[in-house]
Amino acid sequence: MQSRLNVHLITHTPDPEKVIAGAAKLCYSPKGIEGTMEQSDVEKNRKFVQMLVNMGHESPLEHISFTFGIEGVSRSLTHQLVRHRIGASYSQKSQRYVEEKSFEYIIPPEIEKRPGAKEKYLEAMEMSGKYYEEITEALYRDYVKQYMEKGESEKNAQKTAKKKAIEDARFVLPNACETKIIVTMNARALLHFFNHRCCNRAQWEIQELAIEMLKQVKQIAPTVFDKGGPKCLENPCPEGSMTCGEITAVRNRFSEL
């Protein structure tokens, strides 16, 4: 069964721009923390945060974080996503503990629009699911027998056997298999993520995810993420000869987010 991207901003640091401004001002203020944080003028905080962003003084941005619930993505995407390690935390649906019977999957757009390729793709998904279930069942039967011979009760043997069976059967599952993941990143880590994954040269699925995440955080902290996106928004493309060659179109697209 085909699945679609769904991104939900679960929670975030309250008054994010106030927190950033207060943290940064503390470095230069004779006041205590409480006095510094009480400076809650919204417009002054906005301008101060804008100055920090323009200067590239990013360490205060680490004090605010955003937590996303992400569904309808492939394990191919999450293999890329978890490479963003600094300032990020992940909790993902486990294929060791959760059986993937009748699993959902992602269809790449280029395959979707080509009937011949799509037919083969769907066939591959169906066969993967079929073999997964057959391998799970074969392992399960053997494990139940094995554990009961060791003196386990039938109930305990069945429970342990199921886990052992699916942790090995999962090896036959495709990268297209749908997964769910909760992601928390601080603002500095998010800006780095957007720099790399909003780029036209990023893989299509993680680019789609990154752009959706950027849209959502911009609603919460517009000043922090005003320049969020690929590196070419402010400077020449850093990819050199590998550039997509569409810098004007990219800049126009992100100016409308």
C-alpha atoms as one frame of an Amber mdcrd trajectory, in Angstrom:
protein
   0.000   0.000   0.000   1.401   3.373  -1.007   2.073   5.990   1.681   2.439
   9.795   1.615   4.566  12.273   3.553   3.020  13.655   6.737   4.972  16.109
   8.928   3.638  17.444  12.201   5.447  19.934  14.441   4.684  18.362  17.813
   6.260  20.929  20.104   8.931  23.617  20.289  10.658  25.922  22.745   8.155
  28.590  23.877   9.030  32.188  22.899  12.013  30.992  20.862  13.298  34.407
  19.791  13.092  35.695  23.363  15.152  32.726  24.556  17.799  33.269  21.889
  18.038  37.002  22.547  18.232  36.516  26.311  20.928  33.848  26.030  23.034
  35.980  23.707  22.632  39.172  25.772  23.661  37.377  28.945  27.195  37.088
  27.563  27.555  40.869  27.696  25.179  41.858  30.491  25.976  42.697  34.128
  22.452  41.594  35.020  21.566  38.171  36.332  19.832  35.569  34.180  16.360
  36.481  35.385  16.898  40.154  34.638  18.290  39.417  31.196  15.434  37.091
  30.271  12.832  39.609  31.418  13.735  41.883  28.515  10.740  40.731  26.529
  10.232  43.517  24.004   9.207  41.521  20.935  10.500  43.949  18.326  13.861
  44.441  20.076  14.265  40.693  20.378  13.439  40.262  16.701  16.033  42.817
  15.618  18.631  41.343  17.953  18.070  37.830  16.648  18.198  39.157  13.085
  21.576  40.728  13.850  22.868  37.426  15.250  21.713  35.526  12.169  23.227
  38.086   9.802  26.532  37.935  11.671  26.563  34.160  11.577  26.692  34.058
  15.388  24.801  30.795  15.653  25.612  29.302  19.068  22.666  31.058  20.829
  20.344  29.322  18.326  21.166  26.011  19.993  19.006  27.008  22.983  15.759
  26.483  21.077  14.530  23.191  19.663  11.726  21.780  17.547  10.210  18.287
  17.663   8.586  16.795  14.568   6.479  13.699  14.043   7.249  12.359  10.573
   5.286   9.624   8.799   4.959   8.365   5.257   8.676   8.359   4.518  10.930
   5.554   3.369  13.752   3.944   5.271  15.909   5.194   2.423  15.109   8.722
   3.622  15.764   8.022   7.292  19.147   6.469   6.454  20.062   9.947   5.178
  18.256  11.869   7.898  20.068  10.286  10.841  23.418  11.327   9.394  22.578
  14.750  10.803  23.850  13.850  14.269  25.001  17.045  15.972  22.135  18.821
  17.733  19.617  16.158  16.723  17.782  13.272  18.407  15.777  10.467  16.795
  13.259   7.811  17.828  12.190   5.536  14.982   9.725   2.704  14.550  11.667
  -0.543  14.990  11.470  -3.378  12.510  12.800  -5.697  15.227   9.799  -5.175
  17.477   7.046  -4.153  15.035   5.931  -6.689  12.446   5.809  -5.290   8.903
   3.003  -7.490   7.635   1.242  -5.753   4.705   3.777  -2.909   4.952   3.193
   0.451   3.294   5.795   1.833   0.903   6.908   4.929  -0.966   6.827   5.135
  -4.779   9.373   7.561  -6.301   7.655  10.060  -8.653   9.802   9.071 -11.629
   8.665   5.471 -11.223   5.065   6.512 -10.565   4.766   8.285 -13.925   6.187
   5.419 -15.981   3.624   2.572 -16.251   6.184  -0.091 -17.160   8.520   0.794
 -14.304   5.645   1.176 -11.847   4.295  -2.257 -12.692   7.657  -3.872 -11.931
   8.019  -1.788  -8.782   4.636  -2.826  -7.397   5.448  -6.419  -8.231   8.707
  -6.108  -6.278   6.852  -4.667  -3.274   4.310  -7.480  -3.390   6.996 -10.149
  -3.595   8.984  -8.586  -0.759   5.892  -8.661   1.425   5.138 -12.247   0.441
   8.659 -13.473   1.184   8.758 -11.499   4.432   5.621 -13.240   5.677   6.795
 -16.665   4.525  10.219 -16.266   6.160   8.632 -14.945   9.345   6.278 -17.916
   9.546   9.029 -20.471   8.859  11.323 -18.986  11.502   8.458 -18.594  13.957
   7.496 -22.278  13.812  11.077 -23.406  14.350  11.674 -20.961  17.202   8.477
 -21.956  19.040   9.532 -25.591  18.910  13.062 -24.727  20.004  11.985 -22.651
  23.014   9.371 -25.152  24.155  12.002 -27.890  24.048  14.042 -25.733  26.410
  11.154 -25.730  28.900   9.463 -22.421  28.017   5.686 -22.234  28.305   3.840
 -22.146  24.994   2.813 -18.516  25.563   6.357 -17.338  26.325   7.777 -19.429
  23.493   5.395 -17.840  21.004   6.180 -14.307  22.203   9.954 -14.773  22.008
   9.711 -16.654  18.716   7.779 -13.819  17.032  10.425 -11.240  17.944  13.274
 -13.494  16.827  11.499 -14.307  13.574  10.770 -10.737  12.482  14.220  -9.441
  13.408  15.722 -11.761  10.778  12.872 -11.665   8.244  13.215  -7.852   8.053
  16.381  -8.277   5.990  14.211  -8.963   2.951  12.275  -5.692   3.308  13.021
  -2.919   0.761  14.364   0.581   1.383  10.977   1.763   0.126   9.301   0.411
   3.278   7.384   3.191   5.067   8.609   4.227   8.487   7.760   6.698  11.237
  10.231   8.798  13.177  10.211  11.541  15.806  12.945  14.107  15.278  14.148
  16.841  17.597  16.689  19.391  16.376  17.925  22.663  17.753  17.670  25.691
  15.461  21.325  25.683  14.511  21.141  22.019  13.493  17.971  22.738  11.506
  19.630  25.546   9.561  22.485  23.206   8.682  19.967  20.535   7.675  18.109
  23.017   5.453  21.387  24.166   3.856  22.071  20.660   2.607  18.662  19.028
   2.148  16.692  21.910   0.602  19.257  22.008  -2.200  18.123  20.897  -5.670
  20.886  18.301  -5.604  19.444  16.635  -2.503  17.522  13.399  -3.037  13.908
  14.246  -3.906  12.267  12.679  -0.844  14.429  14.263   1.828  14.260  17.579
  -0.035  10.470  17.436   0.150  10.695  16.700   3.871  13.188  19.512   4.524
  11.066  22.101   2.714   7.954  21.087   4.668   9.862  21.303   7.965  11.201
  24.740   6.983   7.683  25.990   6.230   6.511  24.933   9.679   9.376  26.394
  11.717   9.154  29.669   9.798   5.679  30.130  11.250   7.094  29.830  14.786
  10.430  31.664  14.513  10.385  33.655  11.257  13.453  35.737  12.067  15.591
  32.714  12.936  14.689  30.886   9.739  14.322  33.868   7.423  17.378  32.725
   5.462  16.714  29.025   5.906  17.176  26.949   2.786  19.997  25.981   0.432
  23.289  27.851   0.642  22.758  29.496  -2.726  20.050  31.801  -1.361  22.656
  34.240  -0.058  25.870  33.239  -1.847  27.022  31.677  -5.101  26.281  27.976
  -5.414  28.959  26.070  -3.443  28.631  22.976  -5.651  30.937  24.318  -8.381
  30.662  22.271 -11.561  28.015  20.129  -9.837  25.560  23.052  -9.635  21.964
  22.513 -10.738  22.197  25.744 -12.756  18.832  26.993 -11.493  19.890  29.483
  -8.826  17.374  32.182  -9.849  14.460  29.755  -9.810  15.600  28.374  -6.435
  15.812  31.852  -4.916  12.367  32.760  -6.224  10.895  29.556  -4.861  12.235
  30.046  -1.342  11.316  33.733  -1.239   7.681  32.591  -1.428   7.838  30.138
   1.505
